[in-house]
Every structure is written in C-alpha cells, then in structure tokens.
C-alpha cells in the first residue's frame, strides 16, 4: 500500500465531501430549516462530516481493491427537518441537487484556475485530482438509489403515494449500492458520464 498516496486521496476526498454536505445544509437553511446549523454541520470543517463507514471504511476498501485507482466515499448525511421547510416536497429536490451541484461548480472553478495560473506540475496535479474526485462524487450521488441525492430529487418529483413506497427502498439502499459496486454495474454508468464531464472541463 502506498501510504502517502492513500493519505493524499483521503485528503482530497475530505474536501469534496465537506463541500457537498455543506451545500446540503446551506440550501436547507436558506429554505427554512436550521437543523444542520444547530447540529454543527453548517461548516467547512471536514471533522464535522466524517462517517466511520462512508468516509473511512468504504474508501479504504475501494482503494485496496482497485490498487489505488479509485477512491470514493461520502459523509454523514446532513440532518434535515423537512417539516421546517417552506415547501417540503419542492425543497427536497433543491436540497438534493445542492450537493452534486456544489461538487460540479468546484470542479468548474478549479478547471478555470488551472487555465489561468502559471504552469506548475504540483498544483496542476493537485487540482486535476480534486476535479476528478468532485465530478465522481457529483455523478455518483445523482444515482436514484436511496439514500443517494438522486433518490431525494426523484422522491420530490413523484406523487406522494409513489414517493412513500419509493422511500421504503432506503432500508436496503446500502446493500444495493455495495452489490452494484461489487458487480461492476456502476462502471458502465458512472465512468462514461464522468469522462464526458471531464472532457467538457478540459481535463
């Protein structure tokens, strides 16, 4: 195991998931729910967002199983009281979109920074790796499998009866995600989209 590379990958992942979760909390706060703020989650401090499985165990397993090629993880979900929102069903969609959108915007910002900064191998490599991780995180979270953000977006668009039934899938969501990762199904879904976005960013 390449320990420096592992630490580097985890550090970049921590930045991406922190931005992601902060965006969820910020959007919920803007829409009337202050739960994230009162829970100490409306912060860019990575320590506030760490989850034992999603932030540590899953990335480590993926790093080992792919020989350092692929690292992915997530943070503790930001707590949200949907009944505090101004329009819970509509606002659920905006809160779900906020996390992936923040990752894509950060990737876009860094892609433009690379173009205007003096050429530097170290900074260029750092920014490119952070761009890739943000794009992967954004795309992965748009998959409509609970508890991913894509499921929140879809749930907010479904009629109430269908949304309630759809929400019941969440108890199996983690197992479904792990199974699809293990079977390589996501490789045929995530990577093509990631590569298209990276090409558009000039990476």
C-alpha positions, 0 to 999 in steps of 0.5 A: 500500500502506498501510504502517502498516496492513500493519505493524499486521496483521503485528503482530497476526498475530505474536501469534496465531501465537506463541500457537498454536505455543506451545500446540503445544509446551506440550501436547507437553511436558506429554505427554512430549516436550521437543523444542520446549523444547530447540529454543527454541520453548517461548516467547512470543517471536514471533522464535522462530516466524517462517517466511520463507514462512508468516509473511512471504511468504504474508501479504504476498501475501494482503494485496496481493491482497485490498487489505488485507482479509485477512491470514493466515499461520502459523509454523514448525511446532513440532518434535515427537518423537512417539516421546517421547510417552506415547501417540503416536497419542492425543497427536497429536490433543491436540497438534493441537487445542492450537493452534486451541484456544489461538487460540479461548480468546484470542479468548474472553478478549479478547471478555470484556475488551472487555465489561468495560473502559471504552469506548475506540475504540483498544483496542476496535479493537485487540482486535476485530482480534486476535479476528478474526485468532485465530478465522481462524487457529483455523478455518483450521488445523482444515482436514484438509489436511496439514500443517494441525492438522486433518490431525494430529487426523484422522491420530490418529483413523484406523487406522494403515494409513489414517493412513500413506497419509493422511500421504503427502498432506503432500508436496503439502499446500502446493500444495493449500492455495495452489490452494484459496486461489487458487480461492476454495474456502476462502471458502465454508468458512472465512468462514461458520464464522468469522462464526458464531464471531464472532457467538457472541463478540459481535463 
